[in-house]
């Protein structure tokens, strides 16, 4: 992906531009949704959409779901990049994504949803666990040589915080065309919300926030946060933040016009913490992030407490050179 002539985050911009312009794939015929709730916060993962997070809402919000599920490239999900950018048009690669790197997507590829092999509630129905065989984004229906695991639950001691652990186990052939590990930007995680969550703020610590502005994209804006946290708010003041201590930068911005609350609509908002990782053919990458909801004051209080507990946490990577 990181060819000399390509800026480090250019692949994100290309994939998102093409995704937003493309027609969505056929809707899944029999969606299956597993949810957990603590009485305040509700999250759900959908089997027919790669077991990505497709449902997020909370008690003080007058909206049933804020996750954009327009196509397999949206959702709140795992997405990774590795190896060389290849022209595989003769093998059926979509022309909008050629050349392209090895890019396994939890939701699925062009016009196709990923297969889920485990999908269950655990720990007295307080934890959602899933195992997914991701699809390569640039191909219509090609499974990646990888497995993704996800654990979704609530952070102990909080009513407005969920913690998600993500893992990808890469099983590529050592001599495949994408080649050895190279330093690539990874979204940890990728997050798409309904279009009405269009006020972006990064958290600076000590109760201070910085307003971020960006015209409708892509391209998306880029920023940093000293507290590894960013939030999106809607007009009533309700918002959702991501705290991702592995992140070194952020992508963010709205897409389309208006203020839609429709999870299936084309217009959306996007923000994603980004970490740079040497993801190799046999690498295993694991990281955690936290979703925090509520008013700015409520989110601030929770972020300060999370910072004290997890400020030094980072991703875990094995076999980065293999």
C-alpha atoms as one frame of an Amber mdcrd trajectory, in Angstrom:
protein
   0.000   0.000   0.000   2.734   2.484   0.940   4.356   2.964  -2.439   6.839
   5.858  -2.668   4.418   7.913  -4.752   1.485   7.387  -2.395   0.906   9.459
   0.733   0.540   7.260   3.851  -3.223   7.731   4.232  -4.108   7.949   0.542
  -5.596   4.411   0.448  -8.161   5.407   3.090  -9.266   8.329   0.946  -9.520
   6.234  -2.199 -11.484   3.415  -0.651 -13.916   5.735   1.067 -14.480   7.886
  -2.000 -15.320   4.848  -4.095 -17.450   3.315  -1.340 -19.569   6.400  -0.961
 -20.126   6.630  -4.708 -20.939   2.958  -5.220 -24.360   1.367  -5.079 -24.890
  -0.681  -1.928 -24.986  -4.460  -2.281 -28.271  -6.334  -1.935 -29.638  -6.264
   1.588 -29.102  -9.450   3.610 -32.200 -11.638   3.484 -32.261 -12.753   7.106
 -30.315 -10.409   9.363 -29.508 -11.696  12.822 -28.793  -9.151  15.530 -27.356
  -9.908  18.969 -27.554  -7.073  21.493 -26.402  -6.363  25.028 -27.629  -3.578
  27.315 -26.832  -2.330  30.788 -30.022  -0.297  31.048 -28.352   2.835  29.694
 -26.234   1.758  26.736 -27.193  -0.763  24.042 -24.880  -2.298  21.442 -25.494
  -4.908  18.767 -23.555  -6.985  16.256 -25.141  -8.388  13.108 -24.313 -11.830
  11.759 -25.304 -10.962   8.199 -22.875  -7.999   8.242 -19.719  -9.778   9.345
 -20.597  -9.485  13.057 -19.550  -5.837  12.926 -21.128  -3.391  15.366 -24.273
  -2.284  13.577 -26.349  -0.992  16.478 -25.546   1.695  19.064 -27.936   3.778
  21.133 -28.440   4.952  24.714 -31.204   5.976  27.089 -30.935   9.783  26.813
 -30.753   9.757  23.014 -33.937  10.152  20.982 -32.689   7.892  18.178 -32.956
   4.123  17.791 -29.579   3.541  16.145 -26.696   5.804  15.144 -24.500   3.360
  13.161 -24.489   3.820   9.386 -25.015   0.427   7.709 -25.320   1.605   4.090
 -22.780  -0.936   2.746 -20.019  -3.325   3.923 -17.504  -0.474   4.064 -19.418
   1.447   6.740 -20.450   0.088  10.193 -18.113   0.104  13.231 -15.640  -2.557
  12.252 -12.173  -3.952  11.713 -10.241  -2.915   8.593  -6.554  -3.527   7.875
  -3.936  -2.857   5.189  -0.822  -4.830   4.324   1.634  -5.465   1.511   2.033
  -4.103  -1.991  -0.730  -2.495  -4.044  -1.539  -4.975  -6.833  -3.338  -4.748
 -10.159  -5.582  -7.826 -10.218  -8.124  -6.695 -12.792  -7.693  -9.940 -14.721
  -8.770 -11.823 -11.577 -11.944  -9.792 -11.131 -10.668  -6.865  -9.083 -13.051
  -3.911  -9.123 -11.639  -1.195 -11.386 -12.392   1.491  -8.786  -9.922  -0.222
  -6.421  -7.060  -1.145  -8.692  -4.254  -1.361  -7.815  -4.979  -2.210  -4.172
  -3.226  -3.652  -1.121  -4.245  -6.667   0.955  -7.265  -5.160   2.698  -9.398
  -7.546   4.790 -12.714  -5.982   5.850 -14.908  -7.345   8.644 -18.119  -6.216
   6.964 -17.264  -7.614   3.536 -15.975  -6.747   0.067 -17.423  -5.071  -3.000
 -21.064  -6.135  -3.113 -20.606  -9.049  -0.690 -20.860  -9.543   3.064 -18.347
 -11.492   5.152 -19.042 -14.936   6.647 -19.397 -15.350  10.402 -18.314 -18.669
  11.923 -19.018 -17.929  15.609 -21.709 -15.569  16.892 -22.730 -15.797  20.519
 -23.476 -14.202  23.864 -21.217 -15.074  26.792 -20.780 -14.233  30.494 -24.472
 -14.175  31.423 -25.392 -12.270  28.260 -23.064  -9.341  29.003 -20.475 -10.064
  26.291 -20.814 -10.549  22.535 -18.202 -12.756  20.859 -17.766 -13.280  17.142
 -15.398 -14.940  14.697 -15.419 -13.702  11.112 -13.726 -14.687   7.869 -13.247
 -11.247   6.300 -13.481 -10.362   2.629 -10.883  -8.512   0.565 -12.392  -5.127
  -0.145 -11.270  -4.760  -3.778 -12.779  -8.068  -4.931 -16.446  -8.930  -5.368
 -16.457 -12.097  -3.281 -12.953 -13.140  -2.228 -12.287 -14.292   1.313  -9.097
 -13.056   2.932  -6.621 -15.513   4.414  -7.374 -14.267   7.901  -9.680 -14.636
  10.881 -11.102 -11.767  12.919 -12.242 -12.047  16.532 -14.248  -9.451  18.426
 -15.271  -9.177  22.088 -17.883  -6.498  22.877 -18.886  -5.734  26.467 -19.271
  -2.932  29.033 -16.436  -1.296  30.955 -16.844  -2.203  34.656 -17.865   0.717
  36.860 -19.360   2.806  34.032 -22.916   3.079  32.700 -21.985   4.901  29.473
 -18.860   3.041  28.313 -18.376  -0.074  26.179 -15.014  -1.762  25.621 -14.252
  -3.704  22.452 -11.295  -5.996  21.858 -10.402  -6.708  18.230  -8.006  -9.272
  16.827  -6.889 -10.265  13.343  -4.934 -13.479  12.747  -3.260 -13.331   9.331
  -2.761 -16.621   7.496  -1.346 -15.442   4.178   1.129 -17.516   2.191   4.653
 -16.287   2.965   5.495 -15.888  -0.726   2.206 -14.402  -1.912   2.204 -11.421
  -4.335   1.542  -8.819  -1.599   4.960  -9.481  -0.087   6.426  -8.986   3.397
   5.365  -6.646   6.179   5.583  -2.885   5.668   4.547  -0.040   7.931   0.905
   0.726   7.117  -1.810   2.898   8.656  -4.566   0.844  10.328  -7.978   2.105
  11.439  -8.422   1.063  15.070 -11.364   0.939  14.425 -13.234   2.302  11.390
 -16.448   4.046  12.503 -19.398   5.381  10.475 -22.370   7.118  12.091 -25.602
   8.704  10.885 -25.166  12.104   9.229 -26.609  14.135  12.135 -23.514  13.466
  14.279 -21.563  16.144  12.443 -19.861  18.200  15.165 -16.356  16.848  15.713
 -14.209  17.509  18.775 -10.876  16.120  19.956 -10.215  15.788  23.669  -7.182
  17.643  25.040  -7.480  16.635  28.689  -8.396  18.576  31.833 -11.915  19.135
  30.532 -10.754  20.910  27.375 -12.010  20.103  23.873 -10.931  21.375  20.452
 -13.555  21.862  17.747 -12.545  20.288  14.424 -14.050  21.449  11.137 -14.026
  19.679   7.801 -16.142  20.156   4.645 -18.034  17.116   3.344 -15.611  14.538
   2.002 -13.831  12.476   1.168 -11.078  13.537   1.398 -11.364  13.421   5.182
  -9.744  15.737   7.665  -6.773  14.631   9.742  -5.958  15.572  13.294  -4.288
  14.367  16.481  -5.433  14.099  20.085  -3.058  14.091  23.082  -5.610  11.969
  24.959  -6.233   9.554  22.044  -9.930  10.486  22.013 -12.346  12.114  19.581
 -16.115  12.609  19.663 -19.020  13.345  17.332 -22.065  15.271  18.606 -25.535
  15.970  17.236 -27.558  19.162  17.727 -29.152  18.236  21.069 -25.689  17.812
  22.588 -25.624  14.024  22.702 -22.434  12.457  21.389 -20.249   9.383  21.086
 -16.496   9.310  21.612 -13.825   6.763  20.788 -10.875   6.353  23.133  -8.218
   4.345  21.298  -4.892   4.486  23.162  -3.030   2.815  20.266  -3.897   5.668
  17.886  -1.393   8.262  16.690  -3.750  10.292  14.449  -7.389  10.516  13.334
  -9.396  10.638  10.121 -12.715  12.471  10.339 -15.421  14.263   8.396 -19.017
  14.311   7.155 -20.203  12.986   3.830 -23.193  14.297   1.923 -25.631  17.038
   2.868 -28.473  17.357   5.351 -28.844  15.916   8.823 -30.155  12.410   8.281
 -30.857  10.039  11.169 -31.377   7.117   8.755 -28.779   4.341   9.347 -29.237
   3.076   5.770 -28.739   6.460   4.063 -25.798   7.329   1.828 -24.834  10.496
   3.751 -22.922   9.731   6.943 -20.171  10.878   9.254 -16.847   9.127   9.660
 -14.115   9.142  12.244 -11.346   6.668  12.848  -8.314   6.504  15.103  -5.234
   5.455  13.124  -2.197   3.439  14.208   0.797   2.535  12.041   1.562  -1.193
  12.155   3.892  -3.649  10.390   1.201  -6.192   9.532   2.885  -9.216   7.956
   1.625 -12.418   6.297   1.589 -14.345   9.609   0.990 -11.452  12.019  -1.538
 -11.401  14.832  -2.685  -7.914  15.836  -4.803  -7.261  18.933  -6.021  -3.957
  20.331  -8.791  -2.483  22.473 -10.861   0.682  22.187 -13.667   2.244  24.193
 -16.997   3.783  23.071 -18.267   6.516  25.408 -21.716   8.124  25.030 -23.697
  11.012  26.504 -23.281  14.768  26.851 -19.897  16.459  26.568 -19.712  16.678
  30.370 -20.558  12.985  30.811 -18.063  11.935  28.153 -15.352  14.154  29.694
 -15.779  12.567  33.118 -15.538   9.067  31.682 -12.551   9.882  29.467 -10.582
  11.267  32.406 -11.182   8.070  34.375 -10.305   5.859  31.405  -7.111   7.827
  30.852  -5.965   7.126  34.396  -6.507   3.392  33.865  -5.430   2.805  30.257
  -3.241   5.694  29.039  -0.249   3.425  28.446  -2.106   0.567  26.738  -1.049
  -0.163  23.147  -1.743  -2.762  20.479  -0.088  -6.178  20.645   1.637  -7.514
  17.512   3.326 -10.867  16.916   5.383 -11.908  13.866   5.587  -8.417  12.305
   8.386  -9.503   9.938   6.863 -12.785   8.768
